[in-house]
Amino acid sequence: MSDSAIPDSNWTKEQLTGNQTAANLESKIKADPMLWGRPGYMTEGEANIFAQFKETVDLRGGAFKDTVYSFGIEEGEVYALTRWLRARKYVFNDVVNMVEEATKCMAQPKKEDFYPDPKLALGCDAAIYQAQYPQIYSGFAKNGSPVFVTKTGVLNIDAVECITTVQNIVKYHWYVQMIDYKNRLQAHKKKKIQASTNMSALLSWIWRI
């Protein structure tokens, strides 16, 4: 899939900020802090940093870009970039440093294809591990991302220590995020795109008759 086919790409500053006045934006974010720095609710300064980061990602390409789009381009440009920007509060140098550090962190697991066999990664059946440390999916968020819930509060540490190791748990979670989660996200995004395409075709046919 080419860059031009990335969904939710090439947002303008007007789209990123939602054409909202500073006072209106401030009141909305105060009422709902989760709107902070999100597409459609960015300040002008955040939108400028978004554009700078996008240009940097495109120029550097390679492993740097692969890290930013770690869940695949199907996630959508605007949401993939915003994930990194929000994590470092739109401080450009901090964002770039984080991507560089993440690229180094991912290097070895990437060579291992992110441990595609979960049983081999854990050293035991995943169902046994999950019985001691429940982790489940619960539908999809509005942006199409799978909702992954980790029930840390009921983690049975003694049992986990008996069935696997910290090193193997890390391998398993590379699999969960970079293979299982990624595949679910991409499949759901493609399903939504296909549904949208089918609807457009249907509406076009209706208008013709």
N, C-alpha and C positions, 0 to 999 in steps of 0.2 A: 504494500500500500504506500503510495507516495505521500509526501508532506501535504500536498494540496487536497488529499482525501481525508486528512485528519478532521474528525468532527469537532465542532466548537472551536474552530481556529480563526485566526486573524480578527480578533475582536478589536474594535476601535476604542479610543479613550472614552468616547461617549457611552459605549456599551459597558465598559468596565466600571465607570462611575455612576451609570444610570441617570446621567444628567441631573443629579440631585444637588441642591444647594448645600453648602457646608453646614448650616444650622439644621436643616432637615435631616441630613445624613447623621449628624452628631446625635440628634434626638432618637433616631431609629436604632443606632448602635447602642445607645444607653439603655433603651428598652429591651434590646436583644443583642447582647455582646457577641453572639455567634455570627452576626452579620459582618463583624470586623474583617476588613481586608478581603471579602469575598467578591467574586465577579458580580458586577452590578451594584456593589456597595463600596467600591474603592474611593479613596480620596484622590485628588489629582496627582499628588506626590506618589502614592502607591501605584497608580496607573503608569506613571513615568518609569518607575522602577520595574514594573512588569515588562514594559517595552524594552528596557535595557537588558533585562535578564533573558528575554526571548531572543534578542539579537545575539547575546553571548552564547546561548545554547546552540543556535543555528551556526554561528561562526566556528565554535570549537568542535562541534560534532563528535564523532567517535564514541569513546567510552563515556565521556562527559554527558553527551546527549542520551546515551543508552541508560545511564543512571537516572537522569531526570525523568525519562519515559520508561521507568522500570516495569510498569504494568502494561506497557505497549501503547502505541499511538491511539488505540481505540478509546483510551480513557478520555481523550480530548485535550487539546493544547492548553486551553484556559485553565482547566482543573489540574492538570499535571504541573504546570508552572506555579499555580497558586499554592499547591500543597507545600512546595519548598519555600516560597516567599513568606507565607504565614508562619512557618516554623521558626523563622529568624526575623519576624516582625518587619519585613521589607527593608532590612539593612543589607544593601547589595553585596558588600564584601563578605559579610557573614554567610549569606546564602551561597555564594560561590565557594567559600571555604568548606561549607557543609557538603556540597556536592562532590568536591574533590576528596574529602575524607570518606564519604560514602562509596565513591568509586574504588578507593583503595581497599575498603572493608569488603566490598563485593567481589574483588578480583579472584580470590581462591575459590569461594563457593561457585562463582560463575564458571570457572574451569571444570568444576565437578557437575555442571549442568543443574546446580541447585538441588542435588541429591534427589533424583526423580523417584526413587523407591523409598517411601516413607518407613516401611518396616525395616529396611536395611539401615536407613539413617538413624532410627531410634534404637535398633537392637531388639525390638519387640513389636508386637502388633500394635498399630496406632489406637485401636479400640481399647486396649488395656491401659495405655497411657492416658487416653481421654477420660476413662472412668475415674482416674485419680486426679485429673486436672481438666475438668469440663471446658471445652471450647466449641462453640457452635456458631452456625450462620443463622441469621434471622432476617431474611428478605433483603431488600435493596434500598439504599438511600435515594433521595430525589435526583442526585446526579448520576445514578446508575451504578454506584459502587456497592459491593456486597457489604452487609453489616455483619462484622465478625465480633462475637462476644466471648471474652475470656473470663471465666469465673475464678479469679485468683483467690477469693475468700474461702473457697472450699477445697483448695489444693491440699492433697494428702502427701506431704513431703516425705514421710517415712516410706510410703509405698513407691513413690517415684524413684527414690534412691535405690530401691531394691530392683527395679526393672530397667533402669537406663542410667546414663551419665549426663552431666552438664554439657559436655561436648556433643553428645548425640542429640540432646534436646535442641541445641543451637542449629545443628544440621537439619533436624526435623522442621524447625520453624522457618528456615530458608525455603524448604519445600512448600510449607503451608502458604507463605506469602508470595513466593516467586513462581510457583506452579499452580497450586490449588486455587488460591485467591485470584491470581492473574487470569487463569482460565475461566473462572466464573464471571469475572468482570467483563472480559472480552466477549464471552458468549452472550451475556445480557445486553451489552452495548450493540452488538451486531443484530440481535433480535429486535431492539428498539429501532435501529436504523432501517431494517427490513420492513418493520411495521409501518414506519413513516413513509417509506417508499411506496408500499402497497396502498396506503391511504391517499397519497398524492396521485397515484395512477387511477384509483377509483374516482376521485373527485374530478380529475381531468376527463374521464370517460363520461361521468354524469353531466358535466357541462356541455359535452359534445352532443348529447342527445336532448 
